[in-house]
């Protein structure tokens, strides 16, 4: 079957096959998907396709088998979910996480990217430089500025809330100690 013959066959048979598979599946989008997949498989063997006495029947059979396979896959997934239901409640982020994300949002994008990649994704400075397309020295400067800005924002927020971390023997950022 030539490309032109296949195109003509596709144009004539596709709407009819979609209608038939829609009646079978009850889902128009699903019917279009499986018929399209069946035509893709037919395209790969289009040279031998005329030897088949009923090419439309072949496509319909393939499309029906694809639909049944999807149903089985969906049923297996549903059975799995029923056996292992998700947790009733997934705890949200804690206040520390929320404060960190809010503080990160205030940083310029380049600093925020460097801080997240280095400290949260555990990439080396060289890896951050490679991913961002920046020189290593620029990444180091962004990290330094980003950490300083985060430390100032987070310590100011702690002071506002009256929630200081660390013991009496550990100096805070305001007292000249190192922020961790």
LINKA-V150963 format. One record per residue. N is the residue number from 0. SS is DSSP state (H for helix, E for strand, - for the rest). PHI is phi in whole degrees, 0 to 359 (NA if undefined). Layout:
n: [N | N]
ss: [SS | SS]
phi: [PHI | PHI]
//
This chain:
n: [0 | 1 | 2 | 3 | 4 | 5 | 6 | 7 | 8 | 9 | 10 | 11 | 12 | 13 | 14 | 15 | 16 | 17 | 18 | 19 | 20 | 21 | 22 | 23 | 24 | 25 | 26 | 27 | 28 | 29 | 30 | 31 | 32 | 33 | 34 | 35 | 36 | 37 | 38 | 39 | 40 | 41 | 42 | 43 | 44 | 45 | 46 | 47 | 48 | 49 | 50 | 51 | 52 | 53 | 54 | 55 | 56 | 57 | 58 | 59 | 60 | 61 | 62 | 63 | 64 | 65 | 66 | 67 | 68 | 69 | 70 | 71 | 72 | 73 | 74 | 75 | 76 | 77 | 78 | 79 | 80 | 81 | 82 | 83 | 84 | 85 | 86 | 87 | 88 | 89 | 90 | 91 | 92 | 93 | 94 | 95 | 96 | 97 | 98 | 99 | 100 | 101 | 102 | 103 | 104 | 105 | 106 | 107 | 108 | 109 | 110 | 111 | 112 | 113 | 114 | 115 | 116 | 117 | 118 | 119 | 120 | 121 | 122 | 123 | 124 | 125 | 126 | 127 | 128 | 129 | 130 | 131 | 132 | 133 | 134 | 135 | 136 | 137 | 138 | 139 | 140 | 141 | 142 | 143 | 144 | 145 | 146 | 147 | 148 | 149 | 150 | 151 | 152 | 153 | 154 | 155 | 156 | 157 | 158 | 159 | 160 | 161 | 162 | 163 | 164 | 165 | 166 | 167 | 168 | 169 | 170 | 171 | 172 | 173 | 174 | 175 | 176 | 177 | 178 | 179]
ss: [- | - | H | H | H | H | H | H | H | H | H | H | H | H | H | H | H | H | H | H | H | H | H | H | H | - | - | H | H | H | H | H | H | H | H | H | H | H | H | H | H | H | H | H | - | H | H | H | H | - | - | - | - | - | H | H | H | H | H | H | H | H | H | H | H | H | H | H | H | H | H | H | H | H | H | H | H | H | H | H | H | H | H | - | - | - | - | - | - | - | - | - | - | - | H | H | H | H | H | H | H | H | H | H | H | - | - | - | H | H | H | H | H | H | H | H | H | H | H | H | - | - | - | - | H | H | H | H | H | H | H | H | - | - | - | H | H | H | H | H | H | H | H | H | H | H | H | H | H | H | H | H | H | H | H | H | H | H | H | H | H | - | - | - | - | - | - | - | - | - | - | - | - | - | - | - | - | - | - | -]
phi: [NA | 284 | 298 | 296 | 296 | 295 | 301 | 294 | 298 | 300 | 300 | 280 | 269 | 304 | 300 | 295 | 293 | 298 | 299 | 294 | 288 | 297 | 297 | 285 | 270 | 79 | 226 | 297 | 298 | 297 | 299 | 299 | 298 | 289 | 293 | 299 | 298 | 297 | 293 | 299 | 294 | 292 | 302 | 296 | 239 | 298 | 294 | 267 | 295 | 292 | 297 | 292 | 290 | 227 | 297 | 293 | 294 | 298 | 296 | 299 | 297 | 297 | 297 | 295 | 296 | 297 | 298 | 296 | 299 | 294 | 299 | 298 | 298 | 295 | 293 | 298 | 295 | 297 | 299 | 297 | 295 | 295 | 288 | 234 | 294 | 293 | 302 | 300 | 219 | 259 | 296 | 281 | 293 | 285 | 297 | 294 | 296 | 299 | 297 | 296 | 297 | 298 | 293 | 298 | 296 | 278 | 283 | 300 | 305 | 296 | 293 | 299 | 299 | 297 | 296 | 295 | 297 | 283 | 269 | 262 | 262 | 58 | 271 | 288 | 301 | 295 | 293 | 298 | 300 | 295 | 291 | 267 | 73 | 249 | 295 | 302 | 299 | 294 | 297 | 298 | 294 | 296 | 297 | 298 | 294 | 296 | 296 | 297 | 294 | 296 | 300 | 296 | 293 | 289 | 289 | 295 | 294 | 297 | 295 | 295 | 274 | 71 | 247 | 272 | 266 | 85 | 273 | 291 | 276 | 254 | 292 | 277 | 297 | 292 | 270 | 95 | 279 | 278 | 273 | 251]
//
